[in-house]
Amino acid sequence: MSLRKPTQAQPISTGGDATQGSKTGASPALPQVSARHLAVISRENNEFLPAALEIIVSPASPIRIALLWFICALVTAALVWSYFSKIDIYAVAEGKIQPSGRSKIVQPLEAGKVKAVYVENGTKVRAADVLVELDPTETSAEVEAITRELDATKAELARRPVEIKAVLAGATIPPAIEFGPETHPTIRQREQAVLSADLAQIDATRQTITAQINEKAAMTSRLNLSISARDRLLDILKERMEMRQTLVSKEAGTKASVIDAAELLERALTDQAYDKGQLLESTAAIDSLQRKLQETTSQFIADQTQKIADAGRKRDHLVQDLIKAQSKNARTKLVAPIDGTVQQLGVTTIGQVVTQGQPLMTIVPQNGPIEVEALVLNRDIGFITVGQEAVIKVESFPVSYTHLDVYKRQPRWWTSFISVTSGPSAWRRSRR
């Protein structure tokens, strides 16, 4: 059911039977009441209605309607604002402040014993200044040994070609060897003595073979003379035999004399054949000795050439070994890599033993810019770009802030670098 608001004043009965007035058709006159008062009276009367009917009859409160419209407007404004505006989301990362180019840590490449320390904490150093010196006894001895061996090898390389030339020339007096200016006098004398001994040995071998050749030549001459004499003897024996054969044919001689003559002739022929064989052997021996003499010279030259090649390879290896030994000896002096200040000095005692790779001190760069190395999470690093400004907060000064500028980015890595600058903004990443 529905009720409507009355537009005219209704008679109100305060007592008696209410139907009596309607039946008579007359009511007492009442004073005029305004609509406002009637609305108040109606609301008061609605309190006596059932709950459901009271809700339907009671008009809506204007405050509630205004509040509802206010909420709708606020939500609409928030939606519009969220579409056209941006929200600043700050990426927070921990890091450390360090000089640009990082501090340099001084470490020994080889283990050793400290001989001298030339700096202390706070000392200003220049690049290549000696900081710490280790004991160079072993490395210096190694350099000296390799140097002497290298000098001896070079002297040997200078001697052997001179030997070859002297042997080919048949010289018996050893010539002078041209050594390098760095060759030690002891090495010079030793190599000159070796040259004299080698030439004396090859000369003695040559003289022995030459003497054998001369001996065989004398034998050849003797055999030639013997063969010539036997040729004359054979002629006489042949003539005697012919004479005896003639006598036998004339029955003036005996056959025995012919046989004796034939026997002497055969002995002479045998002796002559033997001498000719000896002559051939002697001639062949002379040829063999001459070849042996040539072979001796060739073998000596071949041996010297091979030794020259071996000495050359040894020299090359020694040169590299000397470079390594000198480098190792130079590393006993630890020098400053850059200009800066010595900090965190870890060695102060002479004779202290240091190990390989042990940090001895730190060199802080001098007059260099400062940078902040921040460890940014993977979820934030993608939103950081070059040129964004940043704000750092130092734990020692919690109320102070410094504005920075991102100058380098490593995509999707852990580390970003920041350089000091000035600006009013904060380091942030924006998204719509």
Sequence and secondary structure as in RCSB ss.txt:
>XXXX:A:sequence
MSLRKPTQAQPISTGGDATQGSKTGASPALPQVSARHLAVISRENNEFLPAALEIIVSPASPIRIALLWFICALV
TAALVWSYFSKIDIYAVAEGKIQPSGRSKIVQPLEAGKVKAVYVENGTKVRAADVLVELDPTETSAEVEAITREL
DATKAELARRPVEIKAVLAGATIPPAIEFGPETHPTIRQREQAVLSADLAQIDATRQTITAQINEKAAMTSRLNL
SISARDRLLDILKERMEMRQTLVSKEAGTKASVIDAAELLERALTDQAYDKGQLLESTAAIDSLQRKLQETTSQF
IADQTQKIADAGRKRDHLVQDLIKAQSKNARTKLVAPIDGTVQQLGVTTIGQVVTQGQPLMTIVPQNGPIEVEAL
VLNRDIGFITVGQEAVIKVESFPVSYTHLDVYKRQPRWWTSFISVTSGPSAWRRSRR
>XXXX:A:secstr
      SS      SS HHHHHHHT         HHHHHHHHHHHHTTS HHHHHHHS   HHHHHHHHHHHHHH
HHHHHHHHH  EEE    EEEEEETT  EEE  SS EEEEEE   TT EE TT EEEEE  HHHHHHHHHHHHHH
HHHHHHHHHHHHHHHHHHHT  S       TT  HHHHHHHHHHHHHHHHHHHHHHHHHHHHHHHHHHHHHHHHH
HHHHHHHHHHHHHHHHHHHHHHHHTTSS HHHHHHHHHHHHHHHHHHHHHHHHHHHHHHHHHHHHHHHHHHHHHH
HHHHHHHHHHHHHHHHHHHHHHHHHHHHHHTTEEE SSSEEEES    STT EE TT   EEEEESS  EEEEEE
  HHHHTT  TT EEEE  TTSTT  EEEEEEE  TTSSEEEEEE   S    EEE 
